[in-house]
Amino acid sequence: MPNPLTLSYGEYVFDTLPQIAINSELDEQRGLRIESWRISGKLHAADQASLHEAIATLREALSESGVTLSLKSGDSTLVALDATTALEGPALASLKFTPLSDREFKASQLFEFEMRASFPLDNESAATLTMLDVERISHAGELEQVRWQGAGLKLSTTSEDAAIEAILPSLASGYRRVDQRVRFRAMGEVRFEVLDQLSAQALPAGVSDGHYVRTRSTNAEGAQIDSLAGYFIGEQAESRARALRPARARLLSESLSFNPFIQRADFHFESLAKASRDASGNTQHATLIEHITHSEKRRVVSFPLLGRTTRYKQEAGAPEYRIVQEGRATRLGSPAPPEPPLYPSDLIEREVRYETSRKSGALETHWRYVFAPTRSNFPRLR
């Protein structure tokens, strides 16, 4: 996945990318370049108490001088107000908080601040950046864009290509440059506008939908039988279904069909259940039924292809996965233990309860687990 653009001041990282306006003034008499960053954005919180805490945290972070203010993509710095090369600063020049209107969410507040630093004037640089505005453009269903607008001064002996390389922003990882306009004017002035767009990521292969049921019962001969039946839909539906196939030594019957047109695999496996024993070593028999449901939510955008009637569909943002594992085990004598969670590290909800059946008097164990995996996981039959 691409690295998001982040603005940080020392250890403080802004939750969302604010608007950035950078200006440089040249003081040739003192041999200095005075650079200022004006940052404007919005703080969000769950309630008023959290908002006051967020404001206090931002005030405290900005009160410290001599800390680098940087715009990054992952670990790569795109542009910075660098404290290591500054003669003085960066230091806070102004800070203002503005409440929102009555119709907007109360636990939010606008902020605006300015940071300044002075640097030695570099007369040997191919070009000097004098102004830069950074704006993040994000609309639902569309790929994120970042617009850079700025200006600079180039030396009379500097070529245009060298000036462009010196003042234009670097391309962030995971983005592609979709527009670049550079104009050279009198007195060495250079103006530019650049538009970078988040690169579309290929849809992850796997299963986008699926559900299967696992049951355990006792047959006429007294043997416990595991039955697993369900379906998967997706590019890897068939291979995912085969991954659930029990070991051949325990397999009694199997059925698997795949429809390549709708990419759906339907499967049904029956096998001998693994024996469950109590603390005394005696075999315990329980009737079990368990449902495992896979779901995937994603936002997809469609791009027209040049010279073609088809459209290219790609994912915007990370998909959201949910796996729900729920079941019931019934046994006489003592309650059966609940089945363990398939993915303990991804567990976000857990519920286990014990009941007594009114009809048979058998003890029932119920469980329900909800997982939020960071990628598409699929269990193997236990």
C-alpha positions as CSV (number, residue, x, y, z in Angstrom):
1,M,0.0,0.0,0.0
2,P,1.2,3.6,-0.6
3,N,2.6,5.6,2.3
4,P,0.2,8.4,3.3
5,L,1.5,12.0,3.4
6,T,2.0,13.1,7.0
7,L,3.0,16.4,8.6
8,S,5.0,16.2,11.8
9,Y,6.7,18.6,14.2
10,G,9.3,16.6,16.1
11,E,7.4,13.7,17.7
12,Y,3.9,15.3,17.1
13,V,2.2,13.9,14.0
14,F,-1.0,15.6,12.7
15,D,-4.0,13.2,12.3
16,T,-4.8,14.5,8.9
17,L,-2.8,16.4,6.4
18,P,-3.5,20.2,6.9
19,Q,-3.1,22.9,4.3
20,I,0.5,24.1,4.0
21,A,1.7,27.5,2.7
22,I,5.5,28.0,2.6
23,N,7.2,31.4,1.9
24,S,10.8,32.4,1.7
25,E,12.2,35.9,1.9
26,L,15.8,36.7,0.9
27,D,17.7,39.1,3.0
28,E,20.9,39.7,0.9
29,Q,22.3,42.3,3.2
30,R,22.5,39.9,6.1
31,G,23.0,36.9,3.9
32,L,19.9,35.1,5.2
33,R,16.9,33.3,3.9
34,I,13.8,33.6,6.2
35,E,11.4,30.7,5.6
36,S,7.9,30.6,7.1
37,W,5.3,27.8,7.2
38,R,1.7,28.7,7.7
39,I,-0.4,25.6,8.6
40,S,-4.1,25.5,8.8
41,G,-6.4,22.5,9.7
42,K,-9.0,21.1,12.0
43,L,-8.8,19.1,15.2
44,H,-11.4,16.4,15.8
45,A,-12.3,14.7,19.1
46,A,-15.0,12.4,20.5
47,D,-16.2,15.0,23.0
48,Q,-15.4,18.4,24.5
49,A,-13.0,17.0,27.1
50,S,-11.0,15.1,24.5
51,L,-11.0,18.2,22.3
52,H,-9.5,20.4,25.1
53,E,-6.9,17.7,25.7
54,A,-6.0,17.7,21.9
55,I,-5.7,21.5,21.9
56,A,-3.4,21.4,25.0
57,T,-1.2,18.7,23.4
58,L,-0.8,20.7,20.2
59,R,0.0,23.9,22.1
60,E,2.7,22.0,24.1
61,A,4.2,20.5,21.0
62,L,4.4,23.8,19.1
63,S,5.9,25.7,22.1
64,E,9.2,23.8,21.7
65,S,11.7,25.6,19.4
66,G,14.4,24.2,17.3
67,V,12.4,21.1,16.1
68,T,12.1,20.1,12.5
69,L,8.8,20.6,10.8
70,S,8.5,18.1,7.9
71,L,6.1,16.7,5.3
72,K,6.8,13.0,4.8
73,S,5.7,10.1,2.8
74,G,6.5,7.1,5.0
75,D,10.1,7.5,6.1
76,S,11.0,9.8,3.1
77,T,11.0,13.6,3.7
78,L,9.5,15.5,0.8
79,V,10.0,19.1,2.2
80,A,11.1,20.3,5.6
81,L,11.8,23.3,7.8
82,D,15.0,21.7,8.9
83,A,16.2,22.6,12.4
84,T,19.6,21.0,11.8
85,T,20.6,23.5,9.1
86,A,18.8,26.5,10.5
87,L,20.7,29.4,12.1
88,E,17.7,30.2,14.2
89,G,14.4,28.3,14.8
90,P,12.1,26.9,13.8
91,A,10.1,28.8,16.3
92,L,6.4,29.5,16.7
93,A,5.4,33.0,15.3
94,S,1.6,32.8,15.8
95,L,-1.1,30.3,16.9
96,K,-4.8,30.7,16.7
97,F,-7.8,28.4,17.4
98,T,-11.3,29.2,16.0
99,P,-14.5,27.5,17.1
100,L,-16.7,26.1,14.4
101,S,-20.2,27.4,13.5
102,D,-23.2,26.2,15.6
103,R,-24.3,23.8,12.8
104,E,-21.0,21.9,12.8
105,F,-19.9,19.2,15.2
106,K,-19.0,20.8,18.5
107,A,-16.0,18.6,19.3
108,S,-13.9,20.1,16.5
109,Q,-11.9,23.3,16.2
110,L,-10.0,25.0,13.5
111,F,-6.4,25.9,14.1
112,E,-3.8,28.0,12.3
113,F,-0.2,28.6,13.2
114,E,3.0,29.9,11.6
115,M,6.6,28.6,12.1
116,R,9.7,30.6,11.1
117,A,13.3,29.8,10.7
118,S,16.4,31.6,9.3
119,F,19.0,29.9,7.0
120,P,22.2,31.0,5.5
121,L,21.8,32.3,1.9
122,D,23.0,29.8,-0.6
123,N,24.2,31.6,-3.7
124,E,25.5,28.5,-5.4
125,S,22.1,26.7,-5.4
126,A,20.7,26.1,-8.9
127,A,17.3,27.6,-7.7
128,T,15.7,28.8,-4.5
129,L,12.2,27.9,-3.5
130,T,10.3,31.1,-2.5
131,M,6.7,29.9,-2.2
132,L,4.9,26.6,-2.0
133,D,1.3,25.7,-1.3
134,V,0.3,22.1,-0.5
135,E,-3.3,21.0,-0.7
136,R,-4.7,17.5,-0.2
137,I,-7.8,16.8,-2.4
138,S,-10.0,13.9,-1.3
139,H,-13.5,13.0,-2.5
140,A,-15.5,9.9,-1.8
141,G,-15.1,7.2,-4.4
142,E,-12.1,8.9,-6.0
143,L,-8.3,8.5,-5.6
144,E,-6.6,11.0,-3.4
145,Q,-4.7,13.8,-5.0
146,V,-2.1,16.3,-3.8
147,R,-1.7,19.7,-5.5
148,W,1.6,21.6,-5.2
149,Q,1.7,25.2,-6.4
150,G,4.8,27.3,-5.9
151,A,7.5,29.7,-7.2
152,G,11.2,30.0,-7.1
153,L,14.2,32.0,-8.4
154,K,16.9,30.5,-10.6
155,L,20.4,31.7,-11.3
156,S,21.1,33.2,-14.7
157,T,23.7,30.6,-15.3
158,T,21.4,27.7,-14.3
159,S,19.7,25.6,-17.0
160,E,15.9,25.2,-16.9
161,D,16.2,21.4,-16.3
162,A,18.5,22.0,-13.3
163,A,16.1,24.6,-11.9
164,I,13.1,22.3,-12.2
165,E,15.0,19.5,-10.4
166,A,16.0,21.9,-7.6
167,I,12.6,23.4,-6.7
168,L,9.9,20.9,-7.8
169,P,8.7,18.6,-5.0
170,S,9.8,15.0,-5.0
171,L,7.2,12.3,-6.0
172,A,5.9,10.6,-2.9
173,S,6.0,6.8,-2.7
174,G,2.7,5.2,-4.0
175,Y,1.8,8.3,-6.0
176,R,2.0,9.1,-9.7
177,R,2.5,12.6,-11.3
178,V,-0.5,13.3,-13.5
179,D,0.1,16.9,-14.3
180,Q,3.2,19.2,-14.2
181,R,3.3,22.8,-15.5
182,V,6.4,25.0,-15.3
183,R,6.6,28.6,-16.5
184,F,9.9,30.6,-16.7
185,R,9.5,34.4,-16.4
186,A,11.7,37.4,-16.4
187,M,14.3,38.0,-13.7
188,G,14.8,34.3,-13.2
189,E,11.3,33.7,-11.7
190,V,10.0,30.2,-12.0
191,R,6.3,29.2,-11.3
192,F,5.0,25.7,-11.2
193,E,1.9,23.6,-10.5
194,V,2.1,19.9,-9.9
195,L,-0.7,17.4,-9.4
196,D,0.1,14.0,-7.9
197,Q,-2.5,11.2,-7.6
198,L,-2.5,8.1,-5.4
199,S,-1.6,5.1,-7.5
200,A,-4.5,2.6,-7.9
201,Q,-3.7,-0.7,-6.1
202,A,-4.7,-4.0,-7.6
203,L,-7.6,-5.8,-5.9
204,P,-6.1,-8.5,-3.6
205,A,-6.8,-12.0,-4.9
206,G,-8.8,-14.3,-2.7
207,V,-12.4,-14.6,-1.6
208,S,-14.7,-11.6,-1.5
209,D,-17.6,-13.5,0.0
210,G,-18.2,-16.9,1.6
211,H,-20.0,-18.9,4.3
212,Y,-19.6,-22.5,5.5
213,V,-21.1,-24.6,8.2
214,R,-19.2,-27.3,10.3
215,T,-21.3,-29.8,12.1
216,R,-20.4,-32.8,14.3
217,S,-22.8,-35.6,15.0
218,T,-22.8,-39.3,15.9
219,N,-23.8,-41.9,13.3
220,A,-25.7,-45.2,13.7
221,E,-22.4,-47.0,14.4
222,G,-21.5,-44.6,17.2
223,A,-18.7,-42.8,15.3
224,Q,-18.5,-39.0,15.4
225,I,-18.7,-37.4,11.9
226,D,-17.6,-33.9,11.0
227,S,-19.4,-32.4,8.1
228,L,-18.4,-29.2,6.4
229,A,-20.4,-27.5,3.6
230,G,-20.5,-24.0,2.1
231,Y,-19.3,-21.8,-0.7
232,F,-16.7,-19.2,-1.6
233,I,-16.8,-16.5,-4.2
234,G,-13.7,-14.9,-5.7
235,E,-10.5,-15.4,-7.7
236,Q,-9.2,-18.0,-5.3
237,A,-12.5,-19.6,-4.3
238,E,-11.6,-23.1,-5.6
239,S,-8.2,-23.2,-4.0
240,R,-9.6,-21.8,-0.7
241,A,-12.2,-24.5,-0.7
242,R,-9.6,-27.2,-1.3
243,A,-7.6,-25.9,1.6
244,L,-10.5,-26.9,3.9
245,R,-10.5,-30.5,2.7
246,P,-9.8,-32.8,5.7
247,A,-6.8,-35.2,5.7
248,R,-7.3,-38.2,3.4
249,A,-7.0,-40.6,6.3
250,R,-10.1,-39.2,7.9
251,L,-12.0,-38.3,4.7
252,L,-15.3,-40.2,4.1
253,S,-16.8,-38.3,1.2
254,E,-16.2,-35.0,-0.8
255,S,-17.9,-32.9,-3.3
256,L,-16.5,-29.7,-4.9
257,S,-17.8,-27.8,-7.9
258,F,-16.5,-24.5,-9.4
259,N,-18.4,-22.1,-11.7
260,P,-15.7,-20.0,-13.5
261,F,-18.2,-17.5,-14.8
262,I,-19.3,-16.2,-11.4
263,Q,-16.1,-17.6,-9.7
264,R,-18.1,-19.6,-7.1
265,A,-17.0,-22.8,-5.5
266,D,-19.5,-25.0,-3.6
267,F,-18.1,-27.7,-1.4
268,H,-19.1,-30.5,1.0
269,F,-16.7,-32.7,3.0
270,E,-17.5,-35.4,5.5
271,S,-14.8,-37.0,7.7
272,L,-14.2,-38.8,10.9
273,A,-14.0,-36.4,13.9
274,K,-10.9,-36.4,16.0
275,A,-11.6,-38.0,19.4
276,S,-12.1,-35.7,22.3
277,R,-11.1,-37.0,25.7
278,D,-11.6,-35.8,29.3
279,A,-9.1,-35.6,32.0
280,S,-9.4,-39.3,32.8
281,G,-8.7,-40.3,29.2
282,N,-12.3,-41.3,28.4
283,T,-13.7,-40.4,25.1
284,Q,-16.3,-37.6,25.1
285,H,-19.0,-37.3,22.5
286,A,-20.6,-34.0,21.7
287,T,-22.9,-32.7,19.0
288,L,-21.5,-29.6,17.4
289,I,-22.6,-27.0,14.8
290,E,-20.5,-24.0,13.8
291,H,-20.9,-21.3,11.2
292,I,-17.9,-19.3,9.8
293,T,-18.8,-16.3,7.6
294,H,-16.3,-14.2,5.6
295,S,-17.1,-10.8,4.3
296,E,-15.1,-8.1,2.6
297,K,-16.0,-4.4,2.1
298,R,-14.1,-2.3,-0.3
299,R,-14.4,1.0,-2.2
300,V,-13.8,0.6,-5.9
301,V,-13.3,3.3,-8.5
302,S,-13.6,2.9,-12.2
303,F,-11.2,4.5,-14.7
304,P,-11.8,4.7,-18.5
305,L,-9.0,3.3,-20.6
306,L,-7.7,5.4,-23.5
307,G,-9.0,4.1,-26.8
308,R,-11.0,1.3,-25.2
309,T,-14.7,0.8,-24.3
310,T,-13.9,-1.1,-21.1
311,R,-13.2,0.5,-17.8
312,Y,-10.4,-0.3,-15.4
313,K,-11.6,-1.0,-11.9
314,Q,-9.3,-0.5,-8.9
315,E,-9.5,-0.3,-5.2
316,A,-9.3,3.0,-3.4
317,G,-8.3,2.6,0.2
318,A,-7.8,-0.6,2.2
319,P,-10.5,-3.3,2.2
320,E,-12.2,-4.1,5.5
321,Y,-12.5,-7.8,6.4
322,R,-14.7,-9.4,8.9
323,I,-14.9,-13.1,9.9
324,V,-17.6,-14.3,12.3
325,Q,-17.3,-17.7,14.0
326,E,-20.3,-18.9,15.9
327,G,-21.5,-22.2,17.0
328,R,-23.0,-24.5,19.6
329,A,-21.9,-27.8,21.2
330,T,-24.3,-30.1,23.1
331,R,-23.2,-32.9,25.5
332,L,-24.7,-34.9,28.4
333,G,-23.0,-35.0,31.7
334,S,-20.6,-32.0,31.5
335,P,-20.5,-28.9,29.3
336,A,-18.4,-29.2,26.2
337,P,-15.6,-26.6,25.9
338,P,-16.2,-23.9,23.4
339,E,-14.2,-24.1,20.1
340,P,-11.1,-21.8,20.3
341,P,-11.0,-18.6,18.2
342,L,-9.6,-19.1,14.8
343,Y,-7.6,-15.9,14.9
344,P,-6.9,-14.8,18.5
345,S,-4.7,-11.8,17.5
346,D,-7.5,-10.4,15.3
347,L,-10.3,-10.9,17.9
348,I,-12.5,-7.9,18.5
349,E,-15.6,-9.5,20.0
350,R,-16.0,-12.6,22.2
351,E,-19.1,-14.2,23.7
352,V,-19.3,-17.6,25.4
353,R,-22.4,-18.8,27.3
354,Y,-23.6,-22.1,28.8
355,E,-27.3,-23.2,28.8
356,T,-29.3,-26.3,29.7
357,S,-31.6,-27.7,27.0
358,R,-35.2,-27.7,28.3
359,K,-36.1,-30.7,26.1
360,S,-33.3,-33.2,26.7
361,G,-31.5,-31.7,29.7
362,A,-28.2,-31.7,27.8
363,L,-25.7,-29.0,28.5
364,E,-25.2,-26.5,25.6
365,T,-22.1,-24.4,25.1
366,H,-22.6,-21.4,22.8
367,W,-19.8,-19.2,21.4
368,R,-19.5,-16.3,19.0
369,Y,-16.3,-14.6,17.9
370,V,-15.8,-11.6,15.5
371,F,-12.4,-11.0,13.9
372,A,-11.1,-8.0,12.0
373,P,-8.0,-9.3,10.2
374,T,-5.6,-7.0,8.4
375,R,-5.7,-9.4,5.5
376,S,-7.9,-12.1,4.1
377,N,-7.5,-15.2,6.4
378,F,-9.1,-18.6,5.8
379,P,-9.1,-21.4,8.4
380,R,-8.2,-24.9,7.8
381,L,-10.4,-27.7,9.3
382,R,-9.3,-28.6,12.8
